[in-house]
Amino acid sequence: MKVCSECRTQKPIEEFKKPTHNICKVCSQEKANERRRQEKAKWREYIDEKKGCKCAKCGYCACTDALELHHVYPEKKTISFFQFVNDKRFNEENRKILDVELENSIRLCNRCHKEIHAKGGTL
């Protein structure tokens, strides 16, 4: 038995990733999830600063969660914004990568974004 340094619960050794780890698997996963949420929030704030908080087509601005990024020139697309924001750490190197991609994008509400793609992806 071992005590998790995070939840202070005594647990069997099997509930730790390695016998040398002080945090149980459950607490370790919760910490990782929280880090991901914080990273995603930083990316959202960064994108809001760079691209603004309203739809470039209709001007919608009531809820930034309803805004998406659209690649203006799909042939120049090198990353998926969704994948990038969910997988990458918020650091200088990754901001530079995203900045290049943001130059080829506009902010759209999800309705306008869907309409554009239904019409072939062009504005």
Salt bridges, closest charged atoms under 4 A:
GLU6 OE1 - LYS31 NZ 3.69
GLU34 OE1 - ARG37 NH2 3.08
GLU39 OE2 - ARG89 NH1 3.72
ASP48 OD1 - ARG107 NH2 2.91
ASP65 OD1 - ARG44 NH2 3.17
GLU68 OE1 - HIS113 ND1 2.47
GLU92 OE1 - ARG95 NH2 2.69
ASP99 OD1 - LYS50 NZ 3.87
GLU101 OE2 - HIS71 NE2 2.85
GLU115 OE1 - LYS57 NZ 3.65
GLU115 OE2 - ARG111 NE 3.26
